[in-house]
Amino acid sequence: MIEVSEEAKNSNSQRLEAIGNMLKEMRFSEGRNQDEFVEWGASRRQIQRGEHGLNLRLTSLFNLLDCYGYSLHKFFEDLE
């Protein structure tokens, strides 16, 4: 089994935190609350997990980006 170093784990945590901050910033920039995005097809749990930098499935990230009107490319371009 491949072991992941502590440095890599910390780096992954930082990446998830950055993704969470970006998702939160996207929602805030629209001036919307979580309930409004639930109406568009995202679950409250997806929104909360994403915005808190918790590990998301890729399909959950795709769903959130669709609700926020972002392409995957644009999201990661803006993230860097």
N, C-alpha and C positions, 0 to 999 in steps of 0.2 A: 504494500500500500504506500502511496506517495504521501509524505508528510508536508504540511504547509508551515512555513516558518512564521514566527510571531510577527516579523516585519511585514510579511505578505498579508497576514490577517489584519494588522493595523491599517495597511494600505487599502484593503478591501472595505474596512469599516469607514474610512475616510471617503472612499468613492461612493458608498451607499449614502453617507451623510450629505455629500454634494448633490447627488441625485434627488434626495429628499428635499433639500433646500430649493433646488431648481423647480421641482414640482409645486412646492408651496408658493414660490415666487410667481410662477405662471398663473396659478389660481388667483392669487392676490392681485396681480396686474389686471385681471379681468374684473376685479371687484365682486367676485362671486363667493358664496359660501359653499360648503361641501354638499349641502342638500340640493343645490341647483345642478351639480354634476351628477348626482345620483339619478336625477330625472333624465339625464342624457345617456345613462347606461353604465356608469361606473358605480361600483358598490362603495358604500361608506368605508368598509374595511379596506378595500384597495386604496382608497384615498388616504386613509389614516396610516396604513403601513408604508405607503410610498413616501408620504411627507415626513414620517418619523425616521426615515433612513433604514427601515427594516428590509430584509431580503424579500424582493418581489419576484414572482414568476415573470418571465418575459411577456407572456400573454396579458398579465395584469398591467405591465408597463405600456404595452401597445394599446390596451383599452383606454388607459388614462391619457395617453398622448392623442388618441383619436378624439376623446372628449374635449381636450384642451386645444385641438386644432393644430397640433404639431406633428411634423414628420419625425421619424427616428433620426434621420440625418441631421435635421435642423436642431433637434434636442441635444444631440451629442456635440454638435458644432458649437452651440451656445454654452454648453457645459464646460468646455475647455477654456 
